[in-house]
């Protein structure tokens, strides 16, 4: 809802004004009262932001507050110059996204204009950034974590670990948790700018970490689901699946769902490590699953997009995705989305399996957004859409 506040000032000048409303992010903005008597400032609901890969720390791939669903109309599109392997994050009206060459773009959700770009000296990027009130946290394939000023893209500071990082940040209480190709898992304190802890597992890690309660869950190329104490970095347990884990576990309702690329499967465990079930697809499963309403959604390189029961692994439906599915599944407003490497995004009614969207552009992760618009991700371009 719109609000109007009268501010009495002795002299017409530019003033810093702090604006707050319950349920919305507090903002401090500089308002040019010298030029205008009435000035507009926007507030954004915290619940409608998309601040990290997987939509939340548990990596469920489900945004429960956004209500936008097909049919869509395209509002704007923006080319990003190179392959988009991981989705944008969105905060206070700006989308933040990197391409494979390593360029980070800040793009206005209102009109698609580029607010700023940042080109790291080391180049390539193969993860999503994460965004906080002040910063954009970026993991590079050059082994460097970079913390940028959210408003202008300037580098605030960086931390080198010396190994490629394909793991997207999960940030909680000022700590960035992630894995790297060198087989190590890190907790980087973003306030103190130093490591809180480091755990060596020995096998390559491309998976992002899922955070649930006091435990991190992450996969590695040795085919292990690794559960780690957030506080100490000590390993709580490991459990094997039937092949490498490229994608990211999703945690919901006391269960962990783990994709295996070479195993061609999705495996369910309890959060304490008890095996529940396994679904085999006969082809690579790179796809990070999404979890919604007792169902788990994921794609396979066999070109199918699946919904299975979270409790039993029973296949509820599967639909053709128009080609191999490599990226994460996403659920928004009861619609499950998958992108195919043959250039299509498919949207499906999550309960019934009825296809409601065939968007003729796609590649990896299909969708992110905010409360006003969704972003559909193609090979090197994003489209902002609204309900028609």
C-alpha positions, 0 to 999 in steps of 0.5 A, a space after each residue: 500500500 502507498 503511504 504519504 508522510 509530511 516532513 517539516 524542514 527548516 531549509 530546502 535542502 537534500 536530506 537523508 531520510 530513514 523510512 520503515 514499515 512493518 514487513 518491509 526493508 528499512 531504507 535510508 535515502 537521500 532526498 532532494 527537497 531542494 529541487 522538489 517539494 514532494 519526493 517518492 521513495 520505494 519500500 520493498 517487502 522482505 518476503 518478496 525478494 529472491 536473495 540466493 540460489 534455490 530461493 532460500 537457505 534450504 535450497 527448496 527452489 520454491 518461493 512461497 510468497 510470489 503469486 505470479 503464474 502463466 499466462 505471461 506477457 514479456 515486459 522487457 529483455 536484456 542480453 548478457 553477452 555470454 552463457 547464463 549457467 545460474 539464475 539471477 538473485 533479486 533484491 529491492 528492484 534490482 536483479 544481480 546475475 553473472 555470465 560465464 565470462 565472469 561479468 556481474 550485471 545489476 539490472 533494473 527490474 522495472 525497465 531492464 536497464 543495466 545499473 552497473 557491471 563488474 568485470 573481475 580480473 580472473 574471469 569465469 563464473 559458474 554460480 549465482 551470487 547472493 545479495 544482502 542489504 549492503 553487498 553482493 557476494 560473488 564466487 569465482 572460478 579463479 578461486 576468489 570470493 568477491 564482496 561488491 557494494 550492492 549499490 554501485 558494484 565497486 569491490 569492497 574486499 576479496 578473499 582467495 581460497 586458491 581453487 575454483 568455486 562453483 558452489 553458490 553462497 548460502 549466507 546466514 548470520 554474516 557467514 558465507 558457506 560453500 564448497 570448492 573443487 579442492 574438496 574443501 568446505 568453507 565458512 567465511 566470516 563476511 564481517 571479520 573478513 576471515 575464515 571461521 572454519 574449513 573442512 577437508 573432504 578430499 573429493 571435488 565439490 560443485 554442489 552448493 550447501 543447503 542450510 537447515 537448522 544447525 546443519 549444512 548439507 552438501 554433495 561431492 564427486 565421491 558420491 557422498 551427502 555430507 552433513 556438517 555442523 554449522 558452528 564447528 565445521 565437524 562432519 556429523 555424517 556422510 551417506 553414499 548415493 550411486 554416483 557423483 553429486 553435481 547439483 545441490 541437496 534440498 532440505 524440507 520437512 525433515 528430509 534431504 533430497 540428493 541428485 546424482 549426475 552419473 548415478 542418474 538418480 534422486 535419493 531421499 534421506 532423513 536429515 539424520 541420514 537414514 535412507 528413504 528411497 531412490 528414483 532412477 531415471 537412466 540418464 544424468 541428473 544434474 538438476 537440483 530438486 525443488 520441494 513443494 507441498 509434499 512433492 519433489 520436482 527434478 529434471 533428467 538428461 533423458 528429457 523428462 521433468 518429474 514430480 515424486 512423492 517426498 515421503 516415498 519417491 513414488 512418481 506422481 507425473 513426468 512430462 517432456 521438457 523439450 530436451 535434456 534438463 541440466 538446471 535446477 527445478 523451481 516452483 512459484 505459485 503452484 507452477 513447477 518450472 524446468 529449463 532444457 538445453 535445447 532452448 525451452 522453459 516448461 511450466 507445469 501445474 505442480 499438482 496435476 502435471 498439466 503443462 501451462 507454459 512452453 517458453 521458446 528460450 531456455 538453457 539451465 535454471 529457468 526462473 527467479 524474480 520478485 513480487 512484481 515480475 519473474 525472470 525467465 533465463 535463456 542461453 545468454 538473455 533474460 526476459 522479465 514477465 508479468 501476468 497477462 
